[in-house]
Amino acid sequence: MSSPRRGWTAQLSEDAAHTLKAMRAGDEAELHDQLVRFIRALAIEAGAATEAQKPLPGLPMGDGRYNCDVRGMPVLISYSRYPGLREIRVTDLLWLG
């Protein structure tokens, strides 16, 4: 009996993780929490698009990464996908706050 496939996950680069931590430390806990939920949803959406052979969310940068403007938040995200690992990796997280 084979085990069920796990869902898509998100990993953050060290710099992106530091930016996320700075949000929480800078009294932006609500923004931090909203962004964590956004990144989780992005992993699910990018995974579904990959499996359906549809375009990924965001704008392609030409080097395998995609840029996403996080609507309603002062944040820009760059990410890449790794289908074999069922994972996206947030390479850059730009906080405009």
DSSP file (Angstrom, degrees, kcal/mol; ACC not computed):
  #  RESIDUE AA STRUCTURE BP1 BP2  ACC     N-H-->O    O-->H-N    N-H-->O    O-->H-N    TCO  KAPPA ALPHA  PHI   PSI    X-CA   Y-CA   Z-CA
    1    1 A M              0   0    0      0, 0.0     2,-0.2     0, 0.0     0, 0.0   0.000 360.0 360.0 360.0 126.9    0.0    0.0    0.0
    2    2 A S        -     0   0    0      1,-0.1     3,-0.1     3,-0.0     0, 0.0  -0.549 360.0-114.7 -86.0 151.4    1.5    3.3   -1.0
    3    3 A S        -     0   0    0     -2,-0.2     3,-0.1     1,-0.1    -1,-0.1  -0.539  38.4 -97.9 -81.6 150.7    1.4    6.4    1.3
    4    4 A P        -     0   0    0      0, 0.0     2,-0.2     0, 0.0    -1,-0.1  -0.331  43.1-101.5 -66.7 149.9   -0.7    9.4    0.2
    5    5 A R        -     0   0    0      1,-0.1     2,-0.1    -3,-0.1    -3,-0.0  -0.493  36.8-126.4 -71.1 137.8    1.2   12.2   -1.4
    6    6 A R        -     0   0    0     -2,-0.2     3,-0.1     1,-0.1    -1,-0.1  -0.434  27.7-103.7 -79.8 160.8    1.9   15.1    0.9
    7    7 A G        -     0   0    0      1,-0.1     2,-0.2    -2,-0.1    -1,-0.1  -0.117  45.6 -78.3 -74.2 177.3    0.9   18.6   -0.1
    8    8 A W        -     0   0    0     32,-0.1     2,-0.3    79,-0.1    79,-0.2  -0.531  48.9-162.4 -78.4 145.0    3.1   21.4   -1.3
    9    9 A T  E     -a   87   0A   0     77,-1.9    79,-2.5    -2,-0.2     2,-0.4  -0.765  11.3-129.8-123.2 169.2    5.2   23.2    1.3
   10   10 A A  E     -a   88   0A   0     -2,-0.3     2,-0.3    77,-0.2    79,-0.2  -0.976  15.7-170.2-123.4 136.2    7.1   26.5    1.5
   11   11 A Q  E     -a   89   0A   0     77,-2.4    79,-3.2    -2,-0.4     2,-0.4  -0.913  13.5-143.6-117.7 150.0   10.6   27.1    2.6
   12   12 A L  E     -a   90   0A   0     -2,-0.3    79,-0.2    77,-0.2    67,-0.0  -0.917  15.4-121.1-115.4 141.1   12.2   30.5    3.2
   13   13 A S     >  -     0   0    0     77,-2.7     4,-2.5    -2,-0.4     5,-0.2  -0.275  38.0-102.7 -65.9 165.7   15.7   31.6    2.5
   14   14 A E  H  > S+     0   0    0      1,-0.2     4,-2.2     2,-0.2     5,-0.2   0.912 123.1  48.9 -59.5 -43.9   17.7   32.8    5.5
   15   15 A D  H  > S+     0   0    0      2,-0.2     4,-2.1     1,-0.2    -1,-0.2   0.914 111.4  48.9 -63.6 -43.0   17.2   36.5    4.5
   16   16 A A  H  > S+     0   0    0     75,-0.3     4,-2.2    74,-0.2    -1,-0.2   0.902 110.9  50.8 -63.6 -40.4   13.5   36.0    3.9
   17   17 A A  H  X S+     0   0    0     -4,-2.5     4,-2.3     1,-0.2    -1,-0.2   0.892 108.7  51.8 -64.6 -39.4   13.1   34.4    7.3
   18   18 A H  H  X S+     0   0    0     -4,-2.2     4,-2.3     2,-0.2    -1,-0.2   0.898 108.9  50.6 -64.2 -39.7   15.0   37.3    9.0
   19   19 A T  H  X S+     0   0    0     -4,-2.1     4,-1.6     2,-0.2    -2,-0.2   0.922 110.1  49.7 -63.1 -43.4   12.6   39.8    7.4
   20   20 A L  H  X S+     0   0    0     -4,-2.2     4,-1.4     1,-0.2    -2,-0.2   0.903 111.3  49.0 -62.2 -41.9    9.6   37.8    8.6
   21   21 A K  H  X S+     0   0    0     -4,-2.3     4,-2.5     1,-0.2    -1,-0.2   0.872 106.4  56.9 -65.1 -36.8   11.1   37.7   12.1
   22   22 A A  H  X S+     0   0    0     -4,-2.3     4,-1.9     1,-0.2    -1,-0.2   0.845 101.4  57.4 -64.3 -33.2   11.7   41.5   12.0
   23   23 A M  H  <>S+     0   0    0     -4,-1.6     5,-2.3     2,-0.2    -1,-0.2   0.951 109.9  43.3 -60.0 -48.7    8.1   42.1   11.3
   24   24 A R  H ><5S+     0   0    0     -4,-1.4     3,-1.1     1,-0.2     5,-0.3   0.918 114.9  49.0 -64.7 -43.3    7.1   40.3   14.4
   25   25 A A  H 3<5S+     0   0    0     -4,-2.5    -1,-0.2     1,-0.3    -2,-0.2   0.787 105.7  59.8 -67.8 -26.5    9.8   42.0   16.5
   26   26 A G  T 3<5S-     0   0    0     -4,-1.9    -1,-0.3    -5,-0.2    -2,-0.2  -0.001 124.7 -97.3 -92.6  29.8    8.8   45.4   15.1
   27   27 A D  T < 5S+     0   0    0     -3,-1.1    -3,-0.2     1,-0.1     3,-0.2   0.808  94.4 118.8  61.3  32.1    5.2   45.2   16.4
   28   28 A E     >< +     0   0    0     -5,-2.3     4,-2.6    -6,-0.2     5,-0.2  -0.281  22.3 137.9-116.3  44.2    3.8   44.0   13.1
   29   29 A A  H  > S+     0   0    0     -5,-0.3     4,-2.7     1,-0.2     5,-0.2   0.867  71.1  52.4 -60.7 -38.2    2.6   40.6   14.4
   30   30 A E  H  > S+     0   0    0      2,-0.2     4,-2.5     1,-0.2    -1,-0.2   0.925 110.9  46.6 -65.7 -43.5   -0.7   40.9   12.4
   31   31 A L  H  > S+     0   0    0      2,-0.2     4,-2.5     1,-0.2    -2,-0.2   0.919 112.0  52.5 -62.4 -43.4    1.2   41.5    9.2
   32   32 A H  H  X S+     0   0    0     -4,-2.6     4,-2.4     1,-0.2    -2,-0.2   0.946 111.3  45.6 -54.8 -51.7    3.6   38.6   10.0
   33   33 A D  H  X S+     0   0    0     -4,-2.7     4,-2.1     1,-0.2    -1,-0.2   0.889 112.8  49.9 -63.6 -40.6    0.6   36.3   10.6
   34   34 A Q  H  X S+     0   0    0     -4,-2.5     4,-2.2     1,-0.2    -1,-0.2   0.896 111.4  49.6 -63.7 -40.0   -1.1   37.4    7.4
   35   35 A L  H  X S+     0   0    0     -4,-2.5     4,-2.7     2,-0.2    -2,-0.2   0.885 107.4  53.3 -68.8 -38.7    2.1   36.9    5.4
   36   36 A V  H  X S+     0   0    0     -4,-2.4     4,-2.2     2,-0.2    -1,-0.2   0.931 111.1  47.2 -60.2 -44.6    2.6   33.4    6.8
   37   37 A R  H  X S+     0   0    0     -4,-2.1     4,-2.4     1,-0.2    -2,-0.2   0.901 111.3  51.8 -63.3 -39.8   -0.9   32.5    5.7
   38   38 A F  H  X S+     0   0    0     -4,-2.2     4,-2.7     2,-0.2    -2,-0.2   0.928 109.4  49.0 -61.9 -45.3   -0.3   34.1    2.2
   39   39 A I  H  X S+     0   0    0     -4,-2.7     4,-2.1     2,-0.2    -1,-0.2   0.896 110.7  50.5 -64.1 -40.1    2.9   32.1    1.8
   40   40 A R  H  X S+     0   0    0     -4,-2.2     4,-1.7     2,-0.2    -1,-0.2   0.929 112.9  46.2 -61.4 -44.5    1.2   28.8    2.8
   41   41 A A  H  X S+     0   0    0     -4,-2.4     4,-2.9     1,-0.2    -2,-0.2   0.874 109.1  55.9 -65.8 -37.1   -1.6   29.6    0.2
   42   42 A L  H  X S+     0   0    0     -4,-2.7     4,-3.2     1,-0.2     5,-0.3   0.901 105.3  52.1 -61.5 -41.2    1.0   30.5   -2.4
   43   43 A A  H  X S+     0   0    0     -4,-2.1     4,-2.1     2,-0.2    -1,-0.2   0.921 112.1  45.6 -61.1 -43.5    2.6   27.0   -2.0
   44   44 A I  H  X S+     0   0    0     -4,-1.7     4,-2.4     2,-0.2    -2,-0.2   0.930 116.1  45.5 -65.0 -45.4   -0.8   25.3   -2.5
   45   45 A E  H  X S+     0   0    0     -4,-2.9     4,-2.4     2,-0.2    -2,-0.2   0.918 114.4  46.8 -66.8 -43.9   -1.7   27.5   -5.5
   46   46 A A  H  X S+     0   0    0     -4,-3.2     4,-2.4     2,-0.2    -1,-0.2   0.883 113.0  50.9 -65.9 -37.1    1.8   27.1   -7.1
   47   47 A G  H  X S+     0   0    0     -4,-2.1     4,-2.5    -5,-0.3    -2,-0.2   0.923 110.7  47.4 -64.7 -44.4    1.7   23.4   -6.5
   48   48 A A  H  X S+     0   0    0     -4,-2.4     4,-1.8     1,-0.2    -2,-0.2   0.898 112.7  49.8 -64.1 -40.1   -1.8   23.1   -8.1
   49   49 A A  H  <>S+     0   0    0     -4,-2.4     5,-3.1     2,-0.2     4,-0.4   0.907 110.8  50.2 -65.0 -41.3   -0.7   25.1  -11.1
   50   50 A T  H ><5S+     0   0    0     -4,-2.4     3,-1.2     1,-0.2    -2,-0.2   0.945 112.0  46.5 -61.0 -48.5    2.4   23.0  -11.5
   51   51 A E  H 3<5S+     0   0    0     -4,-2.5    -1,-0.2     1,-0.3    -2,-0.2   0.806 115.5  45.8 -66.9 -29.0    0.4   19.8  -11.4
   52   52 A A  T 3<5S-     0   0    0     -4,-1.8    -1,-0.3    -5,-0.2    -2,-0.2   0.392 111.3-121.6 -91.5   2.6   -2.2   21.1  -13.8
   53   53 A Q  T < 5 +     0   0    0     -3,-1.2    -3,-0.2    -4,-0.4    -2,-0.1   0.900  66.7 139.0  55.2  44.7    0.6   22.5  -16.1
   54   54 A K      < -     0   0    0     -5,-3.1    -1,-0.2    -6,-0.1    -2,-0.1  -0.687  62.9 -78.1-109.2 165.0   -0.8   26.0  -15.7
   55   55 A P        -     0   0    0      0, 0.0    -1,-0.1     0, 0.0     3,-0.1  -0.345  50.9-116.6 -62.9 144.9    1.1   29.3  -15.3
   56   56 A L        -     0   0    0      1,-0.1   -10,-0.1    -7,-0.1     2,-0.1  -0.429  36.1 -89.8 -78.8 156.5    2.4   29.9  -11.8
   57   57 A P  S    S+     0   0    0      0, 0.0    -1,-0.1     0, 0.0     2,-0.1  -0.389  92.1  22.6 -63.5 143.0    1.2   32.8   -9.7
   58   58 A G  S    S-     0   0    0      8,-0.1    10,-0.2    -3,-0.1    20,-0.1  -0.383 100.8 -52.1  96.7-175.0    3.2   36.0  -10.2
   59   59 A L  E     -B   67   0A   0      8,-2.6     8,-2.6    -2,-0.1     2,-0.1  -0.882  52.2-119.7-105.5 129.3    5.4   37.3  -12.9
   60   60 A P  E     -B   66   0A   0      0, 0.0     6,-0.2     0, 0.0    -2,-0.1  -0.442  15.8-160.1 -67.9 138.8    8.3   35.1  -14.3
   61   61 A M        -     0   0    0      4,-2.8     5,-0.1    -2,-0.1    17,-0.0   0.527  39.1-115.0 -96.0  -8.8   11.7   36.7  -13.8
   62   62 A G  S    S+     0   0    0      3,-0.5     4,-0.1     1,-0.0     0, 0.0   0.359 102.6  78.7  92.4  -6.3   13.4   34.6  -16.5
   63   63 A D  S    S-     0   0    0      2,-0.3     3,-0.1     0, 0.0    -1,-0.0   0.118 120.4 -85.8-119.4  19.9   15.7   32.8  -14.1
   64   64 A G  S    S+     0   0    0      1,-0.4    17,-0.5    16,-0.0     2,-0.2   0.313  99.2 108.3  93.9  -8.5   13.2   30.3  -12.7
   65   65 A R  E     - C   0  80A   0     15,-0.1    -4,-2.8    13,-0.0    -3,-0.5  -0.655  54.2-149.6-100.3 160.0   11.9   32.7  -10.0
   66   66 A Y  E     -BC  60  79A   0     13,-2.8    13,-2.4    -6,-0.2     2,-0.4  -0.968   7.6-140.1-126.9 143.4    8.5   34.4   -9.9
   67   67 A N  E     -BC  59  78A   0     -8,-2.6    -8,-2.6    -2,-0.4     2,-0.4  -0.876  16.6-169.4-104.1 135.7    7.7   37.8   -8.3
   68   68 A C  E     - C   0  77A   0      9,-3.3     9,-2.8    -2,-0.4     2,-0.6  -0.991  16.1-148.4-125.8 129.3    4.4   38.3   -6.4
   69   69 A D  E     - C   0  76A   0     -2,-0.4     2,-1.1     7,-0.2     7,-0.2  -0.860  24.2-134.7 -88.2 121.7    3.0   41.5   -5.2
   70   70 A V  E > > - C   0  75A   0      5,-2.1     3,-2.2    -2,-0.6     5,-0.5  -0.685  24.6-130.2 -84.6 101.8    1.1   40.7   -2.0
   71   71 A R  T 3 5S+     0   0    0     -2,-1.1    -1,-0.0     1,-0.3    -3,-0.0  -0.229  86.2  10.5 -57.4 130.7   -2.1   42.6   -2.5
   72   72 A G  T 3 5S+     0   0    0      1,-0.2    -1,-0.3     3,-0.0    -2,-0.0   0.442 114.6  86.9  82.4  -0.3   -3.1   44.7    0.5
   73   73 A M  T < 5S-     0   0    0     -3,-2.2     2,-2.0     2,-0.2    -1,-0.2  -0.965  83.3-120.6-130.5 148.1    0.3   44.3    2.2
   74   74 A P  T   5S+     0   0    0      0, 0.0    22,-3.3     0, 0.0     2,-0.4  -0.326  78.7 108.9 -82.0  58.3    3.5   46.3    1.8
   75   75 A V  E   < -CD  70  95A   0     -2,-2.0    -5,-2.1    -5,-0.5     2,-0.4  -0.991  49.0-165.1-140.3 140.6    5.4   43.2    0.7
   76   76 A L  E     -CD  69  94A   0     18,-2.1    18,-2.9    -2,-0.4     2,-0.4  -0.978  15.6-161.5-121.0 140.1    6.9   41.7   -2.5
   77   77 A I  E     -CD  68  93A   0     -9,-2.8    -9,-3.3    -2,-0.4     2,-0.4  -0.962  10.3-165.9-125.0 138.1    7.9   38.0   -2.7
   78   78 A S  E     +CD  67  92A   0     14,-2.5    13,-1.8    -2,-0.4    14,-1.5  -0.977  22.8 167.0-115.7 137.5   10.2   36.2   -5.1
   79   79 A Y  E     -CD  66  90A   0    -13,-2.4   -13,-2.8    -2,-0.4     2,-0.3  -0.964  23.5-154.3-145.7 161.7   10.0   32.4   -5.1
   80   80 A S  E     -CD  65  89A   0      9,-1.9     9,-2.7    -2,-0.3     2,-0.3  -0.900  20.6-127.6-130.0 162.8   11.0   29.4   -7.1
   81   81 A R  E     - D   0  88A   0    -17,-0.5     7,-0.2    -2,-0.3   -38,-0.0  -0.851  12.6-167.0-118.2 152.4    9.5   25.9   -7.3
   82   82 A Y  E >>> - D   0  87A   0      5,-3.0     5,-1.5    -2,-0.3     3,-1.1  -0.774   6.4-177.1-135.1  86.0   10.8   22.5   -6.9
   83   83 A P  G >45S+     0   0    0      0, 0.0     3,-0.5     0, 0.0    -1,-0.1   0.843  81.3  58.6 -57.8 -37.3    8.3   19.9   -8.2
   84   84 A G  G 345S+     0   0    0      1,-0.3    -2,-0.0     2,-0.1     0, 0.0   0.817 115.7  36.0 -63.0 -29.3   10.3   16.9   -7.2
   85   85 A L  G <45S-     0   0    0     -3,-1.1    -1,-0.3     2,-0.2   -76,-0.1   0.490 106.6-127.5 -96.4  -7.5   10.2   18.1   -3.6
   86   86 A R  T <<5 +     0   0    0     -4,-0.9   -77,-1.9    -3,-0.5     2,-0.3   0.966  69.6 122.9  55.1  55.2    6.6   19.5   -3.9
   87   87 A E  E   < -aD   9  82A   0     -5,-1.5    -5,-3.0   -79,-0.2     2,-0.3  -0.990  54.5-151.1-147.4 146.2    8.0   22.7   -2.5
   88   88 A I  E     -aD  10  81A   0    -79,-2.5   -77,-2.4    -2,-0.3     2,-0.5  -0.898  17.6-148.4-111.0 154.0    8.3   26.4   -3.2
   89   89 A R  E     -aD  11  80A   0     -9,-2.7    -9,-1.9    -2,-0.3     2,-0.8  -0.978   7.7-142.4-124.8 120.4   11.2   28.4   -1.8
   90   90 A V  E     +aD  12  79A   0    -79,-3.2   -77,-2.7    -2,-0.5   -11,-0.3  -0.719  24.0 175.5 -79.5 112.0   10.8   32.1   -1.0
   91   91 A T  E     +     0   0A   0    -13,-1.8     2,-0.4    -2,-0.8   -75,-0.3   0.808  64.8  22.9 -89.8 -33.5   14.1   33.5   -2.0
   92   92 A D  E     - D   0  78A   0    -14,-1.5   -14,-2.5   -77,-0.1     2,-0.4  -0.999  54.6-176.0-138.1 137.8   13.4   37.2   -1.4
   93   93 A L  E     - D   0  77A   0     -2,-0.4     2,-0.7   -16,-0.2   -16,-0.2  -0.926  12.7-165.8-133.4 107.0   10.9   38.9    0.9
   94   94 A L  E     - D   0  76A   0    -18,-2.9   -18,-2.1    -2,-0.4     2,-0.6  -0.850   2.1-162.4-102.1 113.3   10.9   42.7    0.5
   95   95 A W  E     - D   0  75A   0     -2,-0.7   -20,-0.2   -20,-0.2    -2,-0.0  -0.852   6.3-170.1 -97.6 117.9    9.1   44.5    3.3
   96   96 A L              0   0    0    -22,-3.3   -21,-0.1    -2,-0.6    -1,-0.1   0.133 360.0 360.0 -93.5  19.2    8.2   48.1    2.2
   97   97 A G              0   0    0    -23,-0.3    -1,-0.2     0, 0.0   -22,-0.1   0.447 360.0 360.0 -88.4 360.0    7.2   49.1    5.7
